[in-house]
Amino acid sequence: MMIGSISAKLYSDNPTETLYHYTSYTGLMGIVESKAIWAGDIRYMNDAAELRHTADLIKQETARRISDGHDNPVLLNSFFDWVSHRITNGHMLFGASFRANGNLLSQWRGYSTHGKGVSIGFSPDHILDCANQQKYQVGRCLYDPAAQQNLISDVLDSVETLAATSTDNSASYLDLFTCIEEDLLRIAAILKHPSFQEEDEWRIVSPVVTDFMTSSVKFRQGTSMLVPYQEFSLKDAANGRIPLEHIFLGPTPNMELSMNSLSLYLTKEGILPVRGLSYCQIPYRLR
């Protein structure tokens, strides 16, 4: 299987349940008022270690094949060295995360700091429509270790096949690796460490950006650096509105007042979730 087919298969499943995006009140207001969500460069996301996770998987498979007596260790070592550099220093890829479960304690711990968190639910069909209009792909993150190992084995098989048919006899294999960089990045974008399996994450993933100077890349202030991002429009193509399916209010010390002000805000903005608002029912605890 060639690497393009591997990537396409990974993004072939479509979500069928409400997709939730966890955020702060500030994030909610930004999404509602701009009718867009920020898709960050995956190298700068909170769990950017997943890119290194892909590199680690490739390293393990490379080492196994060389240990088994592979007849072209130069190719395998060159591929791993190239991946280690390009996966974090190469082309840009942007993504935003959604969860199939809108009421996870682990997510509230990360997004409801000081009782200021919500999870915003969107219809899966709406997210797919928005993605199609903006040439994004929607993929379900892969957590299973055996499935990840098999997938990386397929990637290495594809690299070996390309090398065997390549007319480039140089030791660097640079042109060969460059040809598969975009698909490899898309694969890496949805391979996540098994410890995050509870999240059951879906991710919207942008086209690969090879020239950020002529693209729609913007920058925002992160915790310790500037973070590149793109705006992913959530407008309904028919009416220009942002349709919300449901909202969970995260743990808060003032549940009734918080629910009331959230309802007032959404009403003023002309947005009422189809299934309304729900409190998460998880007790608020001071940290």
MIZA-951799 format. One record per residue (C-alpha): x, y, z. Coordinates in steps of 0.5 Angstrom, whole numbers, padded with zeros to 4 digits, always signed. Each point is the difference from the previous one (the first is absolute). Example, Ala and Ser with C-alpha at 12.3 -4.5 7.8 and 13.67 -1.06 7.14 Angstrom:
# MIZA-951799
+0025-0009+0016;+0002+0007-0002;
END
This chain:
# MIZA-951799
+0000+0000+0000;+0003+0007-0002;+0000+0005+0005;-0005+0004-0003;-0005-0005+0001;+0002-0001+0007;-0002+0007+0001;-0006+0000-0003;-0003-0006+0003;+0002+0003+0007;-0005+0006-0002;-0005-0005-0003;-0005+0000+0007;-0005+0005+0001;-0002+0002+0007;-0008-0001+0001;+0000+0002+0007;+0000+0008+0003;+0007+0002+0000;+0002+0004+0006;+0005+0006+0000;+0003+0001+0007;+0002+0007+0002;-0001+0006+0004;-0005+0006+0001;+0005+0004-0004;+0000-0005-0005;-0007-0001-0001;-0001+0007-0001;+0005+0000-0005;-0003-0006-0004;-0007+0003+0000;+0002+0007-0002;+0005-0001-0005;-0004-0007-0002;+0007-0003-0001;+0004-0005+0004;+0008+0001+0001;+0003-0006-0004;+0007+0000+0003;+0007-0002-0003;+0000-0007+0003;+0007+0001+0002;-0002+0005+0005;-0006-0003+0003;+0000-0002+0007;+0001-0008-0002;+0005+0001-0005;+0004-0005+0003;-0005-0005-0005;+0005+0002-0006;+0006-0002+0004;-0004-0007+0002;-0001-0001-0008;+0008+0001-0001;+0001-0005+0006;-0005-0005-0003;+0004+0001-0007;+0007-0001+0004;-0003-0006+0004;-0002-0003-0007;+0007+0002-0003;+0004-0003+0005;-0004-0007+0000;+0001+0000-0008;+0008+0001+0001;+0000-0005+0005;-0003-0005-0004;+0005+0001-0005;-0003+0005-0005;+0004+0000-0007;+0000+0008+0000;+0001+0003+0007;+0002+0006-0003;-0007+0002-0003;-0003-0002+0007;+0005+0004+0004;-0001+0006-0005;-0007+0000+0000;+0000+0000+0008;+0005+0006+0000;-0004+0004-0005;-0007-0001+0004;+0003+0002+0006;+0002+0007-0003;-0006+0001-0004;-0005-0002+0004;+0001+0006+0004;+0004+0004-0004;-0004-0001-0007;-0006+0002-0003;-0006+0003+0004;-0006-0004+0002;-0006+0003+0004;-0005-0004+0004;-0006+0001+0005;-0002-0005+0005;-0007-0003+0001;-0003-0005+0005;-0005-0005-0001;-0001+0001+0008;-0002+0007+0002;+0000-0002+0007;+0007-0003+0002;+0003+0002+0007;+0007+0000-0003;-0002+0005-0005;-0003+0004+0005;+0006+0000+0004;+0004+0003-0006;-0006+0005-0002;-0004+0002+0006;+0006+0004+0004;-0003+0004+0005;-0007-0003-0002;+0000+0004-0007;-0001-0006-0005;-0005-0002-0005;+0000-0006-0005;-0004+0002-0007;-0004-0005-0004;+0000+0000-0007;-0004-0004-0005;+0005-0005-0003;-0003+0002-0007;+0001+0007+0001;+0007-0001+0002;+0001-0005-0006;-0003+0006-0005;+0004+0005+0003;+0007-0004-0001;-0002-0002-0007;-0001+0007-0002;+0007+0002+0003;+0003-0006-0003;+0001-0003+0007;+0000-0007+0002;-0003-0003+0006;+0003-0006+0003;-0001-0004+0006;+0006-0001+0005;+0004-0006+0000;+0002-0003+0007;+0000-0007-0001;+0008-0002+0001;-0001-0007-0005;-0004+0005-0005;+0005+0005+0000;+0006-0005+0000;-0003-0003-0006;-0001+0007-0004;+0007+0002+0001;+0002-0007-0003;-0004+0002-0006;+0003+0007+0000;+0007-0004+0000;-0002-0005-0005;-0002+0006-0005;+0006+0004+0001;+0004-0007-0002;-0004+0000-0006;+0001+0007-0002;+0007-0001+0001;+0001-0006-0004;-0004+0003-0006;+0004+0007+0001;+0005+0002-0005;+0003+0004+0005;+0007-0004+0002;+0002+0005+0005;+0001-0002+0007;-0004+0006+0003;-0007-0002-0003;-0002+0007+0001;-0004+0000-0006;-0004-0006+0001;-0001+0002+0008;-0003+0007-0003;-0005-0003-0004;-0003-0004+0006;+0000+0006+0005;-0007+0003-0001;-0003-0007+0001;+0005-0002+0006;-0002+0007+0004;-0008-0002-0001;+0002-0007+0003;+0004+0003+0006;-0006+0005+0001;-0005-0006+0003;+0005-0005+0003;-0001+0001+0007;+0003-0003+0006;-0004-0006+0003;+0000+0004+0007;-0005+0005-0003;-0005-0005-0003;-0006+0002+0005;+0000+0007-0004;-0003-0004-0006;+0003+0006-0004;-0002+0002-0007;+0004+0005-0004;-0001+0005-0006;+0007+0001-0004;+0001+0005-0005;+0004-0001-0006;+0007+0000+0001;+0003+0008-0001;+0007+0000-0003;+0000+0007-0001;-0002+0004+0006;+0001+0007-0003;-0006-0001-0005;-0004-0004+0004;-0006+0002+0005;+0005-0001+0006;-0001+0004+0006;+0003+0001+0007;-0002+0000+0007;+0003+0001+0007;+0001-0007+0003;+0003-0002+0007;+0007+0001-0001;+0000+0002-0008;-0003+0002-0006;-0005-0005-0003;-0002-0001-0007;-0007-0001-0002;-0005+0000-0005;-0007+0002+0001;-0005-0006-0002;-0007+0003-0002;-0006-0003+0004;-0005+0004-0004;-0006-0004-0003;+0000+0001-0008;-0007+0001+0000;-0001+0006+0005;+0007+0002+0002;-0002-0002+0008;+0004-0005+0004;-0005-0005+0002;+0002-0003+0007;-0003-0007+0002;+0001+0000+0007;+0004+0003+0006;+0003-0003+0006;+0002+0005+0006;+0006-0002+0004;+0001-0001+0007;-0001+0007+0003;-0002+0003+0007;-0006+0004-0002;-0004-0005-0005;-0006+0003+0000;+0002+0007-0001;+0005-0003-0005;-0005-0003-0004;-0004+0006+0000;+0005+0005-0003;+0002-0006-0005;-0007+0000-0002;-0001+0008+0000;+0007+0000-0004;-0003-0005-0006;-0006+0003+0000;+0002+0007-0001;+0005-0003-0006;-0006-0003-0003;+0003-0007+0001;-0004-0005+0004;+0003-0008+0000;-0005-0005-0003;+0000-0004+0006;+0001+0006+0005;+0005+0001+0006;+0002-0006+0005;+0004+0001+0006;+0005-0006+0001;-0002-0002+0007;+0007-0001+0002;+0002+0004+0007;+0004+0006-0001;+0006-0001+0005;+0005+0006+0001;+0007-0002-0002;
END
